[in-house]
Amino acid sequence: MTTTIALITGANKGIGLETARQFGARGFTVLAGARDDERGLAAERELRADGVDARFVSLDVTADASVREAADWIEREYGRLDILVNNAGIARGNPASETNLDTMREVYEANVFGVIRVTNAMLPLLRRALAARIVHVSSEVGSISSMTDPASPLAQMPASLAYPSSKAALNMITALYAKDLRDTPIKVNAANPGYTKTDLNRNSGFRSVTEGAEASVYLATLPADGPSGILWGHLWSADGPADAYGRLPW
Ligand SMILES: NC(=O)c1ccc[n+]([C@@H]2O[C@H](COP(=O)([O-])OP(=O)(O)OC[C@H]3O[C@@H](n4cnc5c(N)ncnc54)[C@H](OP(=O)(O)O)[C@@H]3O)[C@@H](O)[C@H]2O)c1
């Protein structure tokens, strides 16, 4: 049996690092992408100390050359990729009426264009796997239905523009990659980690990273009859159970 090779972007901390840990526990070889060498090597050391077969890959999702070099390196070292988790992301933003375009560009560069840049660079390697899985780490705040449903707790979220709209774009991007690749064994899905305690939200989330990584791991390990082109993960309803999972509305 050959090992499963999984690349995670933004794997040096938060949900990405924990996803690497959970992949490692399943015996996968984890290619831990990080834009900063020191932080990436520290994550590699931490994962290896936990028994994970982890290798740091220098990867800034906003930089063409960095992404190309990462793809070339994976091609030379492994010749294919079984799992890609587009996890790297940033959160910034102001209310719509106060948003400036520099903030929008910065957020979209990482959360939207970065995902397309990395996915297209890795697709030749993913096509060489038997049945590759691509996971876009999105968010329930990118669900237009949930954000505008007065009964949803998400309706109470501030009307910050950049981050939620970047995840809404990512949701459509997920649906269209799935459509484009529907005649292949590759599945493309969007994960909702739920509101998870990480640096992204100054550790204000109510879910642990162990819980936050579950949606990515689930979608990365879907069987052949699993779905493609959906948003799946934690369900946060006003009265529902705190640990419910399932398909979210777009
Ligand atoms: N936390 C939540 O409640 C929550 C909810 C829904 C979705 N998400 C999504 O989950 C994903 C992971 O977020 P997190 O909560 O784990 O946040 P985090 O702890 O801030 O981690 C974000 C990761 O992305 C990396 N990153 C940022 N820009 C990058 C770039 N240009 N190139 C490569 N890596 C880059 C960061 O690297 P540095 O250390 O170098 O900055 C870090 O490793 C994000 O896509 C986020 O939108 C989070």
The ligand as a Tripos MOL2 file, in Angstrom:
@<TRIPOS>MOLECULE
LIG
   48    52     1     0     0
SMALL
NO_CHARGES

@<TRIPOS>ATOM
      1 N1        -11.0540   30.2040   13.2830 N.am      1 LIG1
      2 C1        -12.3010   30.1890   12.8200 C.2       1 LIG1
      3 O1        -13.2880   30.4210   13.5730 O.2       1 LIG1
      4 C2        -12.5840   29.8860   11.3920 C.ar      1 LIG1
      5 C3        -13.9140   29.7020   10.9940 C.ar      1 LIG1
      6 C4        -14.2040   29.4210    9.6660 C.ar      1 LIG1
      7 C5        -13.1700   29.3190    8.7550 C.ar      1 LIG1
      8 N2        -11.8700   29.5080    9.1560 N.ar      1 LIG1
      9 C6        -10.8230   29.3790    8.1450 C.3       1 LIG1
     10 O2         -9.8920   28.4060    8.5700 O.3       1 LIG1
     11 C7         -8.6350   28.6350    7.9210 C.3       1 LIG1
     12 C8         -7.5280   28.5800    8.9570 C.3       1 LIG1
     13 O3         -7.7120   29.6720    9.8600 O.3       1 LIG1
     14 P1         -7.3200   29.6170   11.4140 P.3       1 LIG1
     15 O4         -8.5350   29.9610   12.1780 O.co2     1 LIG1
     16 O5         -6.5760   28.3860   11.7240 O.co2     1 LIG1
     17 O6         -6.3940   30.9260   11.4620 O.3       1 LIG1
     18 P2         -4.8580   31.1540   11.8980 P.3       1 LIG1
     19 O7         -4.5690   30.4480   13.1630 O.co2     1 LIG1
     20 O8         -4.6830   32.6260   11.7980 O.co2     1 LIG1
     21 O9         -4.0530   30.4110   10.7220 O.3       1 LIG1
     22 C9         -4.0350   30.9270    9.4240 C.3       1 LIG1
     23 C10        -2.9240   30.2510    8.6610 C.3       1 LIG1
     24 O10        -2.9110   30.7570    7.3140 O.3       1 LIG1
     25 C11        -1.5870   31.1680    7.0260 C.3       1 LIG1
     26 N3         -1.5250   32.1850    5.9700 N.ar      1 LIG1
     27 C12        -2.0610   33.4150    5.9420 C.ar      1 LIG1
     28 N4         -1.7200   34.0320    4.7880 N.ar      1 LIG1
     29 C13        -0.9520   33.1610    4.0960 C.ar      1 LIG1
     30 C14        -0.2850   33.2060    2.8510 C.ar      1 LIG1
     31 N5         -0.3190   34.2970    2.0730 N.pl3     1 LIG1
     32 N6          0.3950   32.1180    2.4250 N.ar      1 LIG1
     33 C15         0.4540   31.0030    3.2030 C.ar      1 LIG1
     34 N7         -0.1140   30.9050    4.4120 N.ar      1 LIG1
     35 C16        -0.8180   31.9760    4.8400 C.ar      1 LIG1
     36 C17        -1.0420   31.6860    8.3530 C.3       1 LIG1
     37 O11         0.3720   31.7920    8.3030 O.3       1 LIG1
     38 P3          1.1930   32.8680    9.2320 P.3       1 LIG1
     39 O12         1.3760   32.2350   10.5730 O.co2     1 LIG1
     40 O13         2.4550   33.0410    8.4590 O.co2     1 LIG1
     41 O14         0.3540   34.1210    9.2890 O.co2     1 LIG1
     42 C18        -1.5390   30.5680    9.2600 C.3       1 LIG1
     43 O15        -0.7240   29.4320    9.1340 O.3       1 LIG1
     44 C19        -8.7770   29.9920    7.2310 C.3       1 LIG1
     45 O16        -9.0330   29.8040    5.8480 O.3       1 LIG1
     46 C20        -9.9800   30.6120    7.9060 C.3       1 LIG1
     47 O17       -10.6230   31.5600    7.0990 O.3       1 LIG1
     48 C21       -11.5550   29.7890   10.4510 C.ar      1 LIG1
@<TRIPOS>BOND
     1     1     2 1
     2     2     3 2
     3     2     4 1
     4     4     5 ar
     5     4    48 ar
     6     5     6 ar
     7     6     7 ar
     8     7     8 ar
     9     8     9 1
    10     8    48 ar
    11     9    10 1
    12     9    46 1
    13    10    11 1
    14    11    12 1
    15    11    44 1
    16    12    13 1
    17    13    14 1
    18    14    15 2
    19    14    16 1
    20    14    17 1
    21    17    18 1
    22    18    19 2
    23    18    20 1
    24    18    21 1
    25    21    22 1
    26    22    23 1
    27    23    24 1
    28    23    42 1
    29    24    25 1
    30    25    26 1
    31    25    36 1
    32    26    27 ar
    33    26    35 ar
    34    27    28 ar
    35    28    29 ar
    36    29    30 ar
    37    29    35 ar
    38    30    31 1
    39    30    32 ar
    40    32    33 ar
    41    33    34 ar
    42    34    35 ar
    43    36    37 1
    44    36    42 1
    45    37    38 1
    46    38    39 2
    47    38    40 1
    48    38    41 1
    49    42    43 1
    50    44    45 1
    51    44    46 1
    52    46    47 1
@<TRIPOS>SUBSTRUCTURE
     1 LIG1         1 GROUP 0 **** ****
